[in-house]
Amino acid sequence: MWKMLRYYWIVARGYRLNPWNSPYLRWRFETFLGPEAASLDAGRFFHLMWKYRNQMEQFVDWAEARRRYQRRRVHL
């Protein structure tokens, strides 16, 4: 749960109160879901987040592992 909130806080910068308007998050959703995410509004955004919550959690876990790896490589 904390990893998801941390990821959200980083990627929703400038759009934290309305993440469905974030160009980055829109791009992520469209890349992941295709036409299903083409027209995002608040209701559709939260519906898709809930529907694909397991896949989103797996993605956030992967992103966290990549971040840790990159951080470790910088400090070597």
N, C-alpha and C positions, 0 to 999 in steps of 0.2 A: 504494500500500500504506500509506504513512504517513498519507494523508488518511483512509483507512478506520479506521485505529487511533485517530487523533485524534477522529474522529466517534464511534466506539464509546466512547472514554474519556469524552467529554462526555455522551452520552445514557444510558450505563449507570451513571451515578452512583448509588451505593447498591446496585447489583446487578452489579458488575463480575465477580464470581466465579460468578454464576448469572444471566446476562442473559435467559434464557427466562422469568424471574419478574418482569422489569421491566414495569410497566404501560405505560410509553411504548413500549418495543420491541414488546410484544404488540399494542398498538394499531396501530403502524406495519405490522407483519406482517399483521394482519387487514385493514387498509385496502388494502394492496398485493395480498394473495393471496386474501382472502375466506375461504371455508370451509376451504380447505387449511391455514390457520394457526390454526384455531379452538382446537385443544387442543395447546398447545406443551409439550413436555418437552425435556430436554437433547438427546436423539437427534434428535428432529424439528426442533428449532431449528437444529442444525448441518447437518442434511440440507438444509433449505430455504436456509440461507445458502450452501451449496455449489452447490445447484441453480440459484439465482438470483444468483450472484455477479456476473455481468456487469451485470445491472440494478441491483444494489445499488451497484456501483462508479459507474455513471452517476448514480444518485441522490446519492451522496456528492460527486461532482464538481459537480453542480448546487448542492448545499447549500454547498460551499466557495465557489463563485462568488457566491452570494447573500451569504454572510458577508463576503467581500471587498468587495462593492458597498456593503453596509450600513456597514462600517467606514470606507470611503472617504467616504460621505455624512456621517458623524458628524464627521469631521475637517475638513470644508469650512467 
